[in-house]
Amino acid sequence: MRLAPVFLALFALPLAVLAGSTDPSASLRGRMSPADFHAAGLDKLSADELAHLDAWLAAHPTTRTKVVDASGQPVFYTDKQKRTAIEAHLVGRFDGWNGRNLMTLDNGQQWKQVGSDQPACGSADAPAVKVKPSLFGGWLMYVDGCNGSVHVERVK
């Protein structure tokens, strides 16, 4: 009768998987196309091996979410995050606004000018900048030595 515990365990595992998930898409077979399932060699597994793999995956979930907008561009601040002002310095020389500036900050962020506004500015090496939230989810960048701000959008 020593085989009884082993038999019971082999019988209980697929039942536990089935009881834990009534959604067929939770199994690998349900989540993958038949071609991908075959290409991964999963069709070579026994029913018990496949059930064990499904149970392991269910017990060890990973979630990776990258938030993007409708055009596929990354979203750096979701609606639930508080947007706060950023203070940094531009990397390199700044010679004023031209309507299409791409600025790299010393904190690694990159911002591009999205407005056509071009306040008067002097030239400077690594000037201090402030990026502040504006209405309706936008951002304004203030550069030391400029008489105003421009609308910007974060790209990195």
N, CA, C and O atoms as a GROMACS GRO file, in nm:
protein
  624
    1MET      N    1   0.080  -0.120   0.000
    1MET     CA    2   0.000   0.000   0.000
    1MET      C    3   0.085   0.127   0.000
    1MET      O    4   0.030   0.235   0.017
    2ARG      N    5   0.215   0.118  -0.018
    2ARG     CA    6   0.298   0.237  -0.020
    2ARG      C    7   0.269   0.323  -0.144
    2ARG      O    8   0.300   0.442  -0.144
    3LEU      N    9   0.212   0.266  -0.247
    3LEU     CA   10   0.182   0.341  -0.367
    3LEU      C   11   0.062   0.432  -0.350
    3LEU      O   12   0.042   0.524  -0.429
    4ALA      N   13  -0.018   0.409  -0.249
    4ALA     CA   14  -0.139   0.489  -0.231
    4ALA      C   15  -0.109   0.639  -0.216
    4ALA      O   16  -0.175   0.718  -0.283
    5PRO      N   17  -0.012   0.682  -0.133
    5PRO     CA   18   0.016   0.826  -0.122
    5PRO      C   19   0.063   0.886  -0.255
    5PRO      O   20   0.025   0.998  -0.289
    6VAL      N   21   0.146   0.813  -0.330
    6VAL     CA   22   0.195   0.863  -0.458
    6VAL      C   23   0.079   0.877  -0.556
    6VAL      O   24   0.065   0.978  -0.624
    7PHE      N   25  -0.006   0.771  -0.563
    7PHE     CA   26  -0.122   0.776  -0.652
    7PHE      C   27  -0.215   0.890  -0.614
    7PHE      O   28  -0.265   0.962  -0.700
    8LEU      N   29  -0.236   0.907  -0.484
    8LEU     CA   30  -0.323   1.014  -0.436
    8LEU      C   31  -0.267   1.151  -0.476
    8LEU      O   32  -0.342   1.239  -0.519
    9ALA      N   33  -0.137   1.170  -0.462
    9ALA     CA   34  -0.075   1.298  -0.497
    9ALA      C   35  -0.087   1.325  -0.647
    9ALA      O   36  -0.120   1.437  -0.687
   10LEU      N   37  -0.060   1.223  -0.730
   10LEU     CA   38  -0.072   1.241  -0.875
   10LEU      C   39  -0.215   1.268  -0.917
   10LEU      O   40  -0.239   1.343  -1.012
   11PHE      N   41  -0.309   1.210  -0.847
   11PHE     CA   42  -0.450   1.231  -0.878
   11PHE      C   43  -0.496   1.368  -0.828
   11PHE      O   44  -0.579   1.432  -0.894
   12ALA      N   45  -0.444   1.413  -0.714
   12ALA     CA   46  -0.489   1.537  -0.652
   12ALA      C   47  -0.435   1.661  -0.725
   12ALA      O   48  -0.502   1.764  -0.730
   13LEU      N   49  -0.315   1.652  -0.781
   13LEU     CA   50  -0.256   1.769  -0.846
   13LEU      C   51  -0.341   1.821  -0.963
   13LEU      O   52  -0.372   1.940  -0.966
   14PRO      N   53  -0.379   1.736  -1.058
   14PRO     CA   54  -0.464   1.789  -1.165
   14PRO      C   55  -0.598   1.840  -1.113
   14PRO      O   56  -0.652   1.938  -1.166
   15LEU      N   57  -0.653   1.775  -1.012
   15LEU     CA   58  -0.778   1.823  -0.954
   15LEU      C   59  -0.761   1.959  -0.888
   15LEU      O   60  -0.849   2.044  -0.897
   16ALA      N   61  -0.647   1.980  -0.822
   16ALA     CA   62  -0.621   2.109  -0.758
   16ALA      C   63  -0.610   2.219  -0.862
   16ALA      O   64  -0.658   2.331  -0.842
   17VAL      N   65  -0.546   2.186  -0.974
   17VAL     CA   66  -0.534   2.284  -1.081
   17VAL      C   67  -0.671   2.318  -1.137
   17VAL      O   68  -0.703   2.434  -1.158
   18LEU      N   69  -0.751   2.216  -1.161
   18LEU     CA   70  -0.885   2.238  -1.214
   18LEU      C   71  -0.973   2.314  -1.115
   18LEU      O   72  -1.050   2.401  -1.154
   19ALA      N   73  -0.962   2.280  -0.988
   19ALA     CA   74  -1.044   2.347  -0.886
   19ALA      C   75  -1.001   2.490  -0.869
   19ALA      O   76  -1.085   2.577  -0.842
   20GLY      N   77  -0.871   2.520  -0.883
   20GLY     CA   78  -0.820   2.654  -0.862
   20GLY      C   79  -0.852   2.747  -0.976
   20GLY      O   80  -0.850   2.869  -0.958
   21SER      N   81  -0.882   2.694  -1.092
   21SER     CA   82  -0.906   2.780  -1.206
   21SER      C   83  -1.010   2.716  -1.297
   21SER      O   84  -0.986   2.610  -1.354
   22THR      N   85  -1.122   2.780  -1.311
   22THR     CA   86  -1.223   2.732  -1.403
   22THR      C   87  -1.210   2.801  -1.538
   22THR      O   88  -1.283   2.769  -1.631
   23ASP      N   89  -1.119   2.892  -1.549
   23ASP     CA   90  -1.097   2.966  -1.672
   23ASP      C   91  -0.999   2.888  -1.759
   23ASP      O   92  -0.883   2.873  -1.721
   24PRO      N   93  -1.043   2.836  -1.877
   24PRO     CA   94  -0.952   2.758  -1.960
   24PRO      C   95  -0.834   2.838  -2.011
   24PRO      O   96  -0.732   2.780  -2.047
   25SER      N   97  -0.846   2.971  -2.016
   25SER     CA   98  -0.735   3.051  -2.065
   25SER      C   99  -0.623   3.062  -1.962
   25SER      O  100  -0.517   3.116  -1.992
   26ALA      N  101  -0.646   3.012  -1.838
   26ALA     CA  102  -0.542   3.017  -1.735
   26ALA      C  103  -0.437   2.910  -1.760
   26ALA      O  104  -0.324   2.923  -1.712
   27SER      N  105  -0.471   2.803  -1.834
   27SER     CA  106  -0.373   2.699  -1.863
   27SER      C  107  -0.286   2.743  -1.981
   27SER      O  108  -0.324   2.831  -2.058
   28LEU      N  109  -0.171   2.681  -1.992
   28LEU     CA  110  -0.084   2.714  -2.105
   28LEU      C  111  -0.152   2.683  -2.237
   28LEU      O  112  -0.142   2.760  -2.332
   29ARG      N  113  -0.223   2.571  -2.244
   29ARG     CA  114  -0.290   2.533  -2.368
   29ARG      C  115  -0.396   2.638  -2.406
   29ARG      O  116  -0.417   2.666  -2.524
   30GLY      N  117  -0.461   2.695  -2.304
   30GLY     CA  118  -0.562   2.797  -2.330
   30GLY      C  119  -0.503   2.933  -2.364
   30GLY      O  120  -0.566   3.013  -2.433
   31ARG      N  121  -0.382   2.960  -2.314
   31ARG     CA  122  -0.319   3.091  -2.335
   31ARG      C  123  -0.238   3.098  -2.463
   31ARG      O  124  -0.212   3.208  -2.514
   32MET      N  125  -0.196   2.982  -2.515
   32MET     CA  126  -0.109   2.980  -2.632
   32MET      C  127  -0.186   2.932  -2.754
   32MET      O  128  -0.283   2.857  -2.743
   33SER      N  129  -0.141   2.975  -2.869
   33SER     CA  130  -0.196   2.921  -2.992
   33SER      C  131  -0.148   2.777  -3.005
   33SER      O  132  -0.044   2.742  -2.949
   34PRO      N  133  -0.220   2.692  -3.078
   34PRO     CA  134  -0.173   2.554  -3.098
   34PRO      C  135  -0.032   2.550  -3.158
   34PRO      O  136   0.048   2.463  -3.123
   35ALA      N  137  -0.002   2.642  -3.249
   35ALA     CA  138   0.131   2.644  -3.311
   35ALA      C  139   0.240   2.676  -3.209
   35ALA      O  140   0.345   2.613  -3.208
   36ASP      N  141   0.215   2.776  -3.122
   36ASP     CA  142   0.313   2.811  -3.019
   36ASP      C  143   0.327   2.699  -2.917
   36ASP      O  144   0.438   2.670  -2.871
   37PHE      N  145   0.216   2.637  -2.881
   37PHE     CA  146   0.217   2.526  -2.786
   37PHE      C  147   0.305   2.412  -2.840
   37PHE      O  148   0.384   2.354  -2.766
   38HIS      N  149   0.289   2.381  -2.969
   38HIS     CA  150   0.369   2.277  -3.032
   38HIS      C  151   0.515   2.320  -3.046
   38HIS      O  152   0.606   2.242  -3.018
   39ALA      N  153   0.538   2.446  -3.090
   39ALA     CA  154   0.675   2.494  -3.109
   39ALA      C  155   0.754   2.494  -2.978
   39ALA      O  156   0.876   2.474  -2.980
   40ALA      N  157   0.687   2.515  -2.866
   40ALA     CA  158   0.754   2.513  -2.736
   40ALA      C  159   0.776   2.371  -2.685
   40ALA      O  160   0.839   2.350  -2.582
   41GLY      N  161   0.723   2.273  -2.757
   41GLY     CA  162   0.740   2.133  -2.716
   41GLY      C  163   0.649   2.092  -2.603
   41GLY      O  164   0.669   1.986  -2.544
   42LEU      N  165   0.550   2.172  -2.572
   42LEU     CA  166   0.463   2.141  -2.458
   42LEU      C  167   0.368   2.026  -2.489
   42LEU      O  168   0.315   1.963  -2.397
   43ASP      N  169   0.346   1.998  -2.617
   43ASP     CA  170   0.260   1.886  -2.652
   43ASP      C  171   0.327   1.752  -2.624
   43ASP      O  172   0.261   1.648  -2.629
   44LYS      N  173   0.456   1.752  -2.593
   44LYS     CA  174   0.529   1.630  -2.559
   44LYS      C  175   0.515   1.593  -2.411
   44LYS      O  176   0.550   1.482  -2.371
   45LEU      N  177   0.462   1.687  -2.330
   45LEU     CA  178   0.445   1.660  -2.188
   45LEU      C  179   0.323   1.572  -2.165
   45LEU      O  180   0.225   1.577  -2.240
   46SER      N  181   0.333   1.492  -2.060
   46SER     CA  182   0.216   1.412  -2.022
   46SER      C  183   0.113   1.507  -1.960
   46SER      O  184   0.144   1.621  -1.927
   47ALA      N  185  -0.009   1.458  -1.945
   47ALA     CA  186  -0.114   1.539  -1.883
   47ALA      C  187  -0.075   1.579  -1.742
   47ALA      O  188  -0.102   1.692  -1.700
   48ASP      N  189  -0.012   1.488  -1.668
   48ASP     CA  190   0.030   1.520  -1.531
   48ASP      C  191   0.141   1.625  -1.531
   48ASP      O  192   0.139   1.716  -1.448
   49GLU      N  193   0.238   1.613  -1.622
   49GLU     CA  194   0.346   1.711  -1.630
   49GLU      C  195   0.293   1.849  -1.668
   49GLU      O  196   0.334   1.950  -1.611
   50LEU      N  197   0.200   1.853  -1.762
   50LEU     CA  198   0.141   1.979  -1.803
   50LEU      C  199   0.060   2.041  -1.690
   50LEU      O  200   0.064   2.162  -1.669
   51ALA      N  201  -0.013   1.958  -1.616
   51ALA     CA  202  -0.090   2.007  -1.501
   51ALA      C  203   0.002   2.062  -1.394
   51ALA      O  204  -0.028   2.165  -1.333
   52HIS      N  205   0.115   1.995  -1.371
   52HIS     CA  206   0.211   2.044  -1.272
   52HIS      C  207   0.269   2.178  -1.316
   52HIS      O  208   0.284   2.269  -1.234
   53LEU      N  209   0.302   2.192  -1.444
   53LEU     CA  210   0.356   2.319  -1.495
   53LEU      C  211   0.252   2.429  -1.484
   53LEU      O  212   0.286   2.541  -1.444
   54ASP      N  213   0.128   2.401  -1.519
   54ASP     CA  214   0.020   2.500  -1.504
   54ASP      C  215   0.005   2.542  -1.358
   54ASP      O  216  -0.013   2.660  -1.329
   55ALA      N  217   0.010   2.445  -1.265
   55ALA     CA  218  -0.003   2.476  -1.122
   55ALA      C  219   0.113   2.563  -1.075
   55ALA      O  220   0.093   2.656  -0.997
   56TRP      N  221   0.234   2.532  -1.122
   56TRP     CA  222   0.351   2.611  -1.082
   56TRP      C  223   0.338   2.754  -1.134
   56TRP      O  224   0.364   2.850  -1.060
   57LEU      N  225   0.298   2.769  -1.259
   57LEU     CA  226   0.283   2.903  -1.316
   57LEU      C  227   0.174   2.982  -1.244
   57LEU      O  228   0.188   3.102  -1.223
   58ALA      N  229   0.067   2.915  -1.205
   58ALA     CA  230  -0.040   2.983  -1.132
   58ALA      C  231   0.007   3.029  -0.994
   58ALA      O  232  -0.037   3.133  -0.944
   59ALA      N  233   0.096   2.952  -0.933
   59ALA     CA  234   0.147   2.986  -0.799
   59ALA      C  235   0.259   3.089  -0.804
   59ALA      O  236   0.294   3.146  -0.701
   60HIS      N  237   0.315   3.114  -0.921
   60HIS     CA  238   0.427   3.208  -0.936
   60HIS      C  239   0.397   3.310  -1.046
   60HIS      O  240   0.468   3.316  -1.146
   61PRO      N  241   0.293   3.388  -1.028
   61PRO     CA  242   0.258   3.485  -1.133
   61PRO      C  243   0.358   3.600  -1.140
   61PRO      O  244   0.416   3.640  -1.038
   62THR      N  245   0.376   3.651  -1.257
   62THR     CA  246   0.454   3.773  -1.276
   62THR      C  247   0.368   3.869  -1.356
   62THR      O  248   0.299   3.829  -1.450
   63THR      N  249   0.373   3.993  -1.318
   63THR     CA  250   0.298   4.094  -1.388
   63THR      C  251   0.393   4.203  -1.431
   63THR      O  252   0.462   4.263  -1.349
   64ARG      N  253   0.396   4.228  -1.559
   64ARG     CA  254   0.476   4.339  -1.611
   64ARG      C  255   0.383   4.427  -1.691
   64ARG      O  256   0.327   4.386  -1.792
   65THR      N  257   0.368   4.545  -1.644
   65THR     CA  258   0.279   4.638  -1.710
   65THR      C  259   0.357   4.759  -1.755
   65THR      O  260   0.424   4.824  -1.675
   66LYS      N  261   0.348   4.788  -1.880
   66LYS     CA  262   0.408   4.910  -1.934
   66LYS      C  263   0.293   4.991  -1.988
   66LYS      O  264   0.222   4.948  -2.078
   67VAL      N  265   0.275   5.107  -1.933
   67VAL     CA  266   0.162   5.189  -1.973
   67VAL      C  267   0.200   5.270  -2.096
   67VAL      O  268   0.299   5.342  -2.098
   68VAL      N  269   0.118   5.256  -2.199
   68VAL     CA  270   0.140   5.332  -2.322
   68VAL      C  271   0.010   5.399  -2.361
   68VAL      O  272  -0.098   5.356  -2.321
   69ASP      N  273   0.021   5.505  -2.439
   69ASP     CA  274  -0.099   5.573  -2.487
   69ASP      C  275  -0.147   5.506  -2.616
   69ASP      O  276  -0.090   5.405  -2.658
   70ALA      N  277  -0.249   5.561  -2.676
   70ALA     CA  278  -0.310   5.501  -2.795
   70ALA      C  279  -0.211   5.489  -2.911
   70ALA      O  280  -0.226   5.400  -2.995
   71SER      N  281  -0.111   5.576  -2.917
   71SER     CA  282  -0.013   5.569  -3.026
   71SER      C  283   0.104   5.476  -2.994
   71SER      O  284   0.194   5.460  -3.076
   72GLY      N  285   0.102   5.415  -2.875
   72GLY     CA  286   0.210   5.325  -2.836
   72GLY      C  287   0.325   5.393  -2.764
   72GLY      O  288   0.424   5.327  -2.732
   73GLN      N  289   0.315   5.522  -2.738
   73GLN     CA  290   0.421   5.595  -2.669
   73GLN      C  291   0.410   5.571  -2.519
   73GLN      O  292   0.300   5.557  -2.467
   74PRO      N  293   0.523   5.565  -2.448
   74PRO     CA  294   0.517   5.540  -2.303
   74PRO      C  295   0.449   5.653  -2.228
   74PRO      O  296   0.461   5.770  -2.264
   75VAL      N  297   0.378   5.617  -2.123
   75VAL     CA  298   0.314   5.714  -2.035
   75VAL      C  299   0.393   5.711  -1.904
   75VAL      O  300   0.402   5.607  -1.840
   76PHE      N  301   0.450   5.823  -1.866
   76PHE     CA  302   0.537   5.828  -1.750
   76PHE      C  303   0.462   5.856  -1.621
   76PHE      O  304   0.509   5.821  -1.513
   77TYR      N  305   0.346   5.918  -1.630
   77TYR     CA  306   0.267   5.950  -1.512
   77TYR      C  307   0.124   5.904  -1.539
   77TYR      O  308   0.055   5.961  -1.625
   78THR      N  309   0.079   5.803  -1.467
   78THR     CA  310  -0.059   5.760  -1.483
   78THR      C  311  -0.149   5.857  -1.409
   78THR      O  312  -0.102   5.938  -1.330
   79ASP      N  313  -0.277   5.850  -1.434
   79ASP     CA  314  -0.372   5.942  -1.372
   79ASP      C  315  -0.369   5.935  -1.220
   79ASP      O  316  -0.404   6.032  -1.153
   80LYS      N  317  -0.328   5.821  -1.165
   80LYS     CA  318  -0.331   5.804  -1.020
   80LYS      C  319  -0.205   5.858  -0.951
   80LYS      O  320  -0.203   5.870  -0.828
   81GLN      N  321  -0.103   5.889  -1.026
   81GLN     CA  322   0.020   5.940  -0.966
   81GLN      C  323   0.014   6.091  -0.955
   81GLN      O  324  -0.037   6.160  -1.044
   82LYS      N  325   0.068   6.141  -0.846
   82LYS     CA  326   0.075   6.286  -0.828
   82LYS      C  327   0.192   6.339  -0.910
   82LYS      O  328   0.305   6.291  -0.899
   83ARG      N  329   0.164   6.437  -0.991
   83ARG     CA  330   0.268   6.499  -1.073
   83ARG      C  331   0.329   6.613  -0.994
   83ARG      O  332   0.258   6.700  -0.944
   84THR      N  333   0.459   6.613  -0.983
   84THR     CA  334   0.529   6.717  -0.908
   84THR      C  335   0.632   6.785  -0.998
   84THR      O  336   0.674   6.730  -1.100
   85ALA      N  337   0.670   6.904  -0.958
   85ALA     CA  338   0.769   6.981  -1.034
   85ALA      C  339   0.904   6.911  -1.029
   85ALA      O  340   0.937   6.842  -0.932
   86ILE      N  341   0.981   6.928  -1.135
   86ILE     CA  342   1.114   6.869  -1.148
   86ILE      C  343   1.214   6.982  -1.163
   86ILE      O  344   1.195   7.073  -1.244
   87GLU      N  345   1.318   6.977  -1.084
   87GLU     CA  346   1.426   7.075  -1.096
   87GLU      C  347   1.553   7.003  -1.135
   87GLU      O  348   1.591   6.904  -1.073
   88ALA      N  349   1.618   7.052  -1.240
   88ALA     CA  350   1.740   6.988  -1.290
   88ALA      C  351   1.818   7.090  -1.371
   88ALA      O  352   1.790   7.210  -1.366
   89HIS      N  353   1.916   7.042  -1.446
   89HIS     CA  354   1.994   7.125  -1.538
   89HIS      C  355   1.991   7.060  -1.675
   89HIS      O  356   1.990   6.937  -1.686
   90LEU      N  357   1.990   7.142  -1.778
   90LEU     CA  358   2.002   7.089  -1.913
   90LEU      C  359   2.144   7.038  -1.934
   90LEU      O  360   2.239   7.094  -1.879
   91VAL      N  361   2.157   6.933  -2.013
   91VAL     CA  362   2.289   6.881  -2.048
   91VAL      C  363   2.334   6.954  -2.173
   91VAL      O  364   2.264   6.954  -2.275
   92GLY      N  365   2.451   7.016  -2.167
   92GLY     CA  366   2.507   7.084  -2.284
   92GLY      C  367   2.464   7.229  -2.294
   92GLY      O  368   2.419   7.290  -2.197
   93ARG      N  369   2.479   7.283  -2.413
   93ARG     CA  370   2.453   7.425  -2.440
   93ARG      C  371   2.307   7.445  -2.480
   93ARG      O  372   2.250   7.364  -2.553
   94PHE      N  373   2.249   7.554  -2.432
   94PHE     CA  374   2.113   7.592  -2.468
   94PHE      C  375   2.120   7.727  -2.538
   94PHE      O  376   2.170   7.824  -2.482
   95ASP      N  377   2.069   7.733  -2.662
   95ASP     CA  378   2.073   7.855  -2.741
   95ASP      C  379   1.933   7.911  -2.769
   95ASP      O  380   1.913   7.981  -2.868
   96GLY      N  381   1.838   7.880  -2.684
   96GLY     CA  382   1.703   7.932  -2.700
   96GLY      C  383   1.610   7.831  -2.764
   96GLY      O  384   1.650   7.721  -2.803
   97TRP      N  385   1.486   7.872  -2.774
   97TRP     CA  386   1.380   7.785  -2.827
   97TRP      C  387   1.368   7.800  -2.977
   97TRP      O  388   1.382   7.910  -3.030
   98ASN      N  389   1.344   7.690  -3.045
   98ASN     CA  390   1.324   7.696  -3.190
   98ASN      C  391   1.194   7.627  -3.233
   98ASN      O  392   1.167   7.615  -3.353
   99GLY      N  393   1.114   7.582  -3.138
   99GLY     CA  394   0.987   7.517  -3.170
   99GLY      C  395   0.996   7.366  -3.181
   99GLY      O  396   0.893   7.299  -3.188
  100ARG      N  397   1.117   7.311  -3.182
  100ARG     CA  398   1.134   7.166  -3.193
  100ARG      C  399   1.250   7.115  -3.109
  100ARG      O  400   1.312   7.013  -3.142
  101ASN      N  401   1.280   7.184  -3.001
  101ASN     CA  402   1.391   7.146  -2.914
  101ASN      C  403   1.370   7.008  -2.853
  101ASN      O  404   1.257   6.969  -2.821
  102LEU      N  405   1.479   6.936  -2.839
  102LEU     CA  406   1.482   6.811  -2.763
  102LEU      C  407   1.586   6.831  -2.654
  102LEU      O  408   1.704   6.849  -2.683
  103MET      N  409   1.541   6.828  -2.528
  103MET     CA  410   1.631   6.860  -2.417
  103MET      C  411   1.655   6.737  -2.331
  103MET      O  412   1.562   6.663  -2.299
  104THR      N  413   1.781   6.714  -2.294
  104THR     CA  414   1.817   6.609  -2.201
  104THR      C  415   1.855   6.676  -2.070
  104THR      O  416   1.935   6.769  -2.066
  105LEU      N  417   1.795   6.625  -1.961
  105LEU     CA  418   1.826   6.680  -1.830
  105LEU      C  419   1.933   6.595  -1.762
  105LEU      O  420   1.955   6.480  -1.798
  106ASP      N  421   2.000   6.655  -1.664
  106ASP     CA  422   2.106   6.582  -1.595
  106ASP      C  423   2.053   6.469  -1.508
  106ASP      O  424   2.133   6.394  -1.452
  107ASN      N  425   1.920   6.453  -1.495
  107ASN     CA  426   1.863   6.340  -1.422
  107ASN      C  427   1.829   6.225  -1.517
  107ASN      O  428   1.772   6.125  -1.474
  108GLY      N  429   1.863   6.239  -1.646
  108GLY     CA  430   1.840   6.134  -1.746
  108GLY      C  431   1.711   6.148  -1.824
  108GLY      O  432   1.693   6.080  -1.926
  109GLN      N  433   1.621   6.234  -1.781
  109GLN     CA  434   1.496   6.253  -1.854
  109GLN      C  435   1.520   6.330  -1.983
  109GLN      O  436   1.611   6.412  -1.993
  110GLN      N  437   1.436   6.301  -2.083
  110GLN     CA  438   1.438   6.377  -2.207
  110GLN      C  439   1.300   6.436  -2.230
  110GLN      O  440   1.198   6.370  -2.208
  111TRP      N  441   1.297   6.561  -2.272
  111TRP     CA  442   1.173   6.634  -2.298
  111TRP      C  443   1.184   6.699  -2.434
  111TRP      O  444   1.292   6.743  -2.474
  112LYS      N  445   1.071   6.704  -2.505
  112LYS     CA  446   1.071   6.775  -2.633
  112LYS      C  447   0.969   6.889  -2.627
  112LYS      O  448   0.866   6.879  -2.560
  113GLN      N  449   1.000   6.995  -2.697
  113GLN     CA  450   0.910   7.109  -2.705
  113GLN      C  451   0.793   7.070  -2.794
  113GLN      O  452   0.812   7.021  -2.905
  114VAL      N  453   0.671   7.093  -2.744
  114VAL     CA  454   0.552   7.060  -2.823
  114VAL      C  455   0.473   7.184  -2.859
  114VAL      O  456   0.385   7.178  -2.946
  115GLY      N  457   0.501   7.294  -2.795
  115GLY     CA  458   0.434   7.419  -2.829
  115GLY      C  459   0.518   7.500  -2.924
  115GLY      O  460   0.639   7.480  -2.934
  116SER      N  461   0.454   7.592  -2.994
  116SER     CA  462   0.528   7.677  -3.087
  116SER      C  463   0.576   7.805  -3.019
  116SER      O  464   0.641   7.889  -3.081
  117ASP      N  465   0.544   7.818  -2.890
  117ASP     CA  466   0.586   7.939  -2.817
  117ASP      C  467   0.738   7.944  -2.807
  117ASP      O  468   0.804   7.843  -2.786
  118GLN      N  469   0.793   8.066  -2.823
  118GLN     CA  470   0.937   8.083  -2.821
  118GLN      C  471   0.973   8.209  -2.743
  118GLN      O  472   1.002   8.312  -2.803
  119PRO      N  473   0.972   8.200  -2.610
  119PRO     CA  474   1.009   8.319  -2.533
  119PRO      C  475   1.154   8.357  -2.558
  119PRO      O  476   1.237   8.274  -2.595
  120ALA      N  477   1.183   8.484  -2.536
  120ALA     CA  478   1.320   8.535  -2.554
  120ALA      C  479   1.412   8.471  -2.451
  120ALA      O  480   1.379   8.462  -2.333
  121CYS      N  481   1.527   8.426  -2.499
  121CYS     CA  482   1.623   8.359  -2.411
  121CYS      C  483   1.765   8.398  -2.449
  121CYS      O  484   1.793   8.434  -2.563
  122GLY      N  485   1.852   8.390  -2.351
  122GLY     CA  486   1.994   8.403  -2.377
  122GLY      C  487   2.055   8.265  -2.388
  122GLY      O  488   1.991   8.167  -2.352
  123SER      N  489   2.175   8.256  -2.438
  123SER     CA  490   2.246   8.128  -2.446
  123SER      C  491   2.314   8.099  -2.314
  123SER      O  492   2.354   8.190  -2.242
  124ALA      N  493   2.326   7.971  -2.282
  124ALA     CA  494   2.390   7.931  -2.157
  124ALA      C  495   2.434   7.785  -2.165
  124ALA      O  496   2.374   7.705  -2.237
  125ASP      N  497   2.537   7.753  -2.090
  125ASP     CA  498   2.580   7.614  -2.076
  125ASP      C  499   2.514   7.555  -1.952
  125ASP      O  500   2.523   7.612  -1.843
  126ALA      N  501   2.448   7.442  -1.969
  126ALA     CA  502   2.383   7.367  -1.860
  126ALA      C  503   2.298   7.456  -1.769
  126ALA      O  504   2.318   7.454  -1.648
  127PRO      N  505   2.204   7.532  -1.824
  127PRO     CA  506   2.122   7.617  -1.738
  127PRO      C  507   2.027   7.534  -1.651
  127PRO      O  508   1.991   7.421  -1.686
  128ALA      N  509   1.989   7.591  -1.539
  128ALA     CA  510   1.891   7.527  -1.451
  128ALA      C  511   1.754   7.533  -1.518
  128ALA      O  512   1.721   7.630  -1.586
  129VAL      N  513   1.675   7.427  -1.498
  129VAL     CA  514   1.539   7.423  -1.553
  129VAL      C  515   1.443   7.376  -1.446
  129VAL      O  516   1.480   7.308  -1.351
  130LYS      N  517   1.318   7.416  -1.464
  130LYS     CA  518   1.207   7.364  -1.384
  130LYS      C  519   1.102   7.315  -1.482
  130LYS      O  520   1.069   7.384  -1.578
  131VAL      N  521   1.052   7.196  -1.458
  131VAL     CA  522   0.942   7.141  -1.537
  131VAL      C  523   0.826   7.127  -1.440
  131VAL      O  524   0.835   7.056  -1.340
  132LYS      N  525   0.716   7.196  -1.472
  132LYS     CA  526   0.602   7.199  -1.381
  132LYS      C  527   0.477   7.146  -1.451
  132LYS      O  528   0.457   7.168  -1.570
  133PRO      N  529   0.393   7.076  -1.375
  133PRO     CA  530   0.266   7.032  -1.433
  133PRO      C  531   0.180   7.153  -1.471
  133PRO      O  532   0.176   7.253  -1.400
  134SER      N  533   0.112   7.141  -1.583
  134SER     CA  534   0.017   7.246  -1.624
  134SER      C  535  -0.122   7.182  -1.632
  134SER      O  536  -0.139   7.064  -1.600
  135LEU      N  537  -0.217   7.258  -1.674
  135LEU     CA  538  -0.354   7.209  -1.682
  135LEU      C  539  -0.369   7.098  -1.785
  135LEU      O  540  -0.294   7.091  -1.882
  136PHE      N  541  -0.465   7.013  -1.764
  136PHE     CA  542  -0.504   6.908  -1.857
  136PHE      C  543  -0.392   6.809  -1.887
  136PHE      O  544  -0.385   6.757  -1.999
  137GLY      N  545  -0.305   6.782  -1.790
  137GLY     CA  546  -0.202   6.681  -1.805
  137GLY      C  547  -0.076   6.725  -1.876
  137GLY      O  548   0.014   6.643  -1.896
  138GLY      N  549  -0.066   6.851  -1.915
  138GLY     CA  550   0.052   6.900  -1.984
  138GLY      C  551   0.164   6.939  -1.889
  138GLY      O  552   0.150   6.930  -1.767
  139TRP      N  553   0.275   6.983  -1.947
  139TRP     CA  554   0.393   7.026  -1.871
  139TRP      C  555   0.446   7.155  -1.930
  139TRP      O  556   0.436   7.179  -2.050
  140LEU      N  557   0.502   7.239  -1.843
  140LEU     CA  558   0.568   7.362  -1.884
  140LEU      C  559   0.713   7.356  -1.838
  140LEU      O  560   0.742   7.313  -1.726
  141MET      N  561   0.805   7.400  -1.925
  141MET     CA  562   0.946   7.405  -1.888
  141MET      C  563   0.990   7.551  -1.880
  141MET      O  564   0.966   7.631  -1.971
  142TYR      N  565   1.054   7.582  -1.771
  142TYR     CA  566   1.113   7.714  -1.748
  142TYR      C  567   1.265   7.696  -1.749
  142TYR      O  568   1.318   7.611  -1.677
  143VAL      N  569   1.335   7.774  -1.830
  143VAL     CA  570   1.480   7.768  -1.837
  143VAL      C  571   1.534   7.900  -1.784
  143VAL      O  572   1.488   8.007  -1.824
  144ASP      N  573   1.632   7.890  -1.692
  144ASP     CA  574   1.694   8.014  -1.640
  144ASP      C  575   1.747   8.097  -1.756
  144ASP      O  576   1.816   8.046  -1.845
  145GLY      N  577   1.714   8.224  -1.755
  145GLY     CA  578   1.758   8.315  -1.860
  145GLY      C  579   1.653   8.337  -1.967
  145GLY      O  580   1.675   8.415  -2.060
  146CYS      N  581   1.538   8.268  -1.957
  146CYS     CA  582   1.429   8.287  -2.054
  146CYS      C  583   1.315   8.365  -1.990
  146CYS      O  584   1.292   8.355  -1.869
  147ASN      N  585   1.246   8.441  -2.071
  147ASN     CA  586   1.134   8.523  -2.023
  147ASN      C  587   1.002   8.450  -2.040
  147ASN      O  588   0.911   8.503  -2.104
  148GLY      N  589   0.989   8.333  -1.986
  148GLY     CA  590   0.864   8.258  -1.997
  148GLY      C  591   0.890   8.109  -2.004
  148GLY      O  592   1.002   8.063  -1.985
  149SER      N  593   0.785   8.036  -2.032
  149SER     CA  594   0.792   7.890  -2.036
  149SER      C  595   0.744   7.840  -2.171
  149SER      O  596   0.682   7.914  -2.247
  150VAL      N  597   0.772   7.713  -2.199
  150VAL     CA  598   0.721   7.647  -2.319
  150VAL      C  599   0.654   7.517  -2.280
  150VAL      O  600   0.686   7.458  -2.176
  151HIS      N  601   0.561   7.473  -2.362
  151HIS     CA  602   0.497   7.343  -2.339
  151HIS      C  603   0.590   7.233  -2.386
  151HIS      O  604   0.646   7.239  -2.496
  152VAL      N  605   0.607   7.131  -2.302
  152VAL     CA  606   0.695   7.020  -2.331
  152VAL      C  607   0.623   6.889  -2.304
  152VAL      O  608   0.519   6.885  -2.239
  153GLU      N  609   0.682   6.783  -2.356
  153GLU     CA  610   0.631   6.647  -2.338
  153GLU      C  611   0.750   6.557  -2.310
  153GLU      O  612   0.853   6.567  -2.376
  154ARG      N  613   0.735   6.469  -2.212
  154ARG     CA  614   0.845   6.380  -2.178
  154ARG      C  615   0.852   6.267  -2.278
  154ARG      O  616   0.750   6.206  -2.313
  155VAL      N  617   0.973   6.238  -2.326
  155VAL     CA  618   0.994   6.130  -2.422
  155VAL      C  619   1.080   6.017  -2.366
  155VAL      O  620   1.084   5.908  -2.424
  156LYS      N  621   1.148   6.042  -2.256
  156LYS     CA  622   1.229   5.936  -2.191
  156LYS      C  623   1.241   5.966  -2.045
  156LYS      O  624   1.305   5.890  -1.972
   0.00000   0.00000   0.00000
